[in-house]
C-alpha cells in the first residue's frame, strides 16, 4: 500500500490541474421554506447538494479553488439542472458519468420511465421545537450503481494531478460497489501523491446496519490523511465509543472526544489530521457552534472560539462546509490554527443562508473569523 500523504505535504498548485476532487452522490433538493413537506404547495425553492460534492462547491465558490466532482446522473432535464447548479458554483462537471435514456442495452443506459432516476430529497428546515426533516428518494439512482472502472483515475490523478481528494460515508454506503470505488480511488490518489480526506457522515436512512458501515469505513480509513467525524459518527460508522460527559457544552464534550480521537489515531497511524465541527442544537433555529482539529504527529489540538446561541436559517451542509473551509486553508498554505477557524466560520455561515452549499465568499469567512475572535457583533454594511 502506498504511503498516505500528510497534510504538510500537499502538492503545490502548479503541479496539478485540480486543487480538489470530490467523489460522491449529488441530489436535487426541494425546500418548502417554512411549510412542512406534507403541506407544501408553492413557493418551493430548488437546490442541489450532496455530502461529498458540497465540499467541491465550497472550494470553488467560496475560496476560488479549482475543483471537480466524480458522480453520476441520468441525462435528462433534472440531471442537467443539478449539473448547471454545480457549474454556477464554479465546479468542473466534465467528469460526471452520465446514463443516457435510450435504453440501448449498454451499461450507462436506462429507460425514459424512471427505472433509473436522479436522486431528489425534500428538506423541511424545522422551526423551534419542530426538528428539521428530510425525505430521500435515492434508491434507484446512477450514483448507487457506480463501481471500480467507471472513472479514468490514471488520467485524473496521474496525468492531470490533484492536490486533495475527498469522499465520505454517505457515498460508500449507498450502493453495492460504491465502497469499492471509493477505496480504489483513495488508494490511487495516495499513490499519486494526493492528500486524501473523508467525512464519516453516518446516516441511518442510508444504511441502518451499523456493522456494515463500520466494516466499510475501517477499510477506507487506512488510506486517509484527514478524517472528519464527530463522536456519534465515530461510534456509528467506525466503532469507537465516546464516554458521555456529565455536563453539557463544548468543553466537557471536547475532553471526552479527545480520548476517543487518541484511540483512533493510535489504530490508524496514517492519519495526520482528525477533526470535526461541534453543534449544540438548542432548537431548530438556534445553535451553538464550535470546531476542533487534532495534529496526530505533534499531539496538538486546535479549537475555534465557540459561537453561542446563534440563530440559523438552514442547518444542512454545516459539516461539509467545515471540511471545505479546513481544506481550503490547507490548500492556501495556512496553518492549523487558521484552518480550524476557516472551517468553523464557513460551517457557521452556510447555515445562515438557504441551501446545502455556501453563498458567501472568502472575505466573508475571514471577516467572521475576525469578528468572533474580537467578540464583536454584526454591523450593517451600507
ABEGO torsion letter per residue (X at the ends): XBBBBBAAABBBAAABABABBBBEBBBBBBBAEABBAAABABGBBBBBBBAAAAAAAAAAAAAGBBBBBBBBBBBBAAAAAAAAAAAAAGBBAAABBBBBAAGAGBABBBBAAGABBBBBBBBBAEBEABBBBBBBBAABBAAAABBBGABBAAAAAAAAEBABBBBBAAAAAABAAAAAAAAAAAAAAAAAGBBBBBBAGBBAAABABAAAAAAAAAAAAAABABBBBBAAAAAAAAGBBBBBBABBEAAAAAAAAAAAAAAAAAABAABABBBBBBBBBABAABBBBBBBBBBAAAGBBBBBBBBBGBBBABABGAAAAAAAAAAAAAAAGBBAAAAAAAAAAAAAAAAABBEABBABBAAAAAAAAAAAAAGBBBBBBX
